[in-house]
């Protein structure tokens, strides 16, 4: 539970960026595949950012709860995809 709390605490500030990316993808195309690929691309870019020492030092609090970089990226991707798909289903339901 401590692991999940640490990851969710880290995801909270990224939520606004996720919704912004969802809106941009929805304007371009309402494809689920494009949304997942976009999220995967963003997670890969974030993974590359984590290799930079100064970035890791600024956001390193997730290490205090025992989360590795791979676990963080995987959980962020899964959470973000879940939120994105729910968001797209809601938008398509009202459109």
C-alpha positions as CSV (number, residue, x, y, z in Angstrom):
1,X,0.0,0.0,0.0
2,X,2.9,2.3,0.8
3,X,4.2,1.6,-2.7
4,X,0.9,2.6,-4.4
5,X,0.6,5.7,-2.2
6,X,4.1,6.8,-3.3
7,X,3.3,6.3,-7.0
8,X,0.0,8.0,-6.8
9,X,1.5,11.0,-4.9
10,X,4.0,11.2,-7.8
11,X,1.2,10.9,-10.4
12,X,-1.0,13.6,-9.0
13,X,1.0,16.6,-10.5
14,X,1.3,14.7,-13.8
15,X,-2.5,14.3,-14.1
16,X,-3.0,17.7,-15.7
17,X,-0.4,16.9,-18.3
18,X,-2.1,13.6,-19.0
19,X,-5.5,15.3,-19.6
20,X,-3.9,17.9,-21.8
21,X,-2.3,15.1,-24.0
22,X,-5.6,13.3,-24.1
23,X,-7.4,16.4,-25.4
24,X,-4.7,17.0,-28.1
25,X,-5.0,13.3,-29.2
26,X,-8.8,13.6,-29.2
27,X,-8.6,16.7,-31.4
28,X,-6.3,14.9,-33.9
29,X,-8.0,11.5,-33.8
30,X,-10.3,9.6,-31.5
31,X,-8.2,6.4,-31.7
32,X,-7.5,4.2,-28.7
33,X,-4.3,2.9,-30.3
34,X,-3.0,6.4,-30.9
35,X,-3.7,7.3,-27.3
36,X,-1.8,4.3,-25.9
37,X,1.1,4.9,-28.3
38,X,1.3,8.5,-27.3
39,X,1.3,7.6,-23.6
40,X,4.0,5.0,-24.2
41,X,6.1,7.6,-26.0
42,X,5.7,10.0,-23.1
43,X,6.7,7.3,-20.6
44,X,9.8,6.5,-22.6
45,X,10.7,10.2,-22.7
46,X,10.2,10.3,-19.0
47,X,12.4,7.2,-18.5
48,X,15.1,9.0,-20.4
49,X,14.7,12.0,-18.2
50,X,15.1,9.8,-15.1
51,X,18.6,8.9,-16.3
52,X,19.7,12.5,-15.7
53,X,21.1,12.8,-12.2
54,X,19.8,16.3,-11.5
55,X,16.2,15.3,-12.4
56,X,16.5,12.2,-10.3
57,X,17.7,14.3,-7.3
58,X,14.7,16.7,-7.7
59,X,12.1,14.0,-7.9
60,X,13.8,11.3,-5.9
61,X,11.3,11.1,-3.1
62,X,9.7,8.1,-4.7
63,X,12.9,6.2,-4.0
64,X,12.3,6.7,-0.3
65,X,9.3,4.4,-0.4
66,X,11.2,1.7,-2.3
67,X,10.0,2.3,-5.9
68,X,12.5,1.5,-8.6
69,X,12.6,3.4,-11.9
70,X,11.1,0.5,-13.8
71,X,8.3,0.0,-11.3
72,X,7.5,3.7,-11.4
73,X,7.4,3.9,-15.1
74,X,5.3,0.7,-15.5
75,X,2.8,1.8,-12.8
76,X,2.6,5.4,-14.2
77,X,1.9,3.9,-17.7
78,X,-0.8,1.6,-16.4
79,X,-2.5,4.3,-14.3
80,X,-2.2,6.8,-17.2
81,X,-3.6,4.4,-19.7
82,X,-6.5,3.6,-17.5
83,X,-7.3,7.2,-16.9
84,X,-7.0,8.0,-20.6
85,X,-9.2,5.2,-21.7
86,X,-11.9,6.1,-19.2
87,X,-11.6,9.7,-20.4
88,X,-12.0,8.7,-24.1
89,X,-15.0,6.5,-23.3
90,X,-16.7,9.4,-21.6
91,X,-16.0,11.8,-24.4
92,X,-17.2,9.3,-27.0
93,X,-20.2,8.6,-25.0
94,X,-21.3,12.2,-25.0
95,X,-20.3,12.9,-28.6
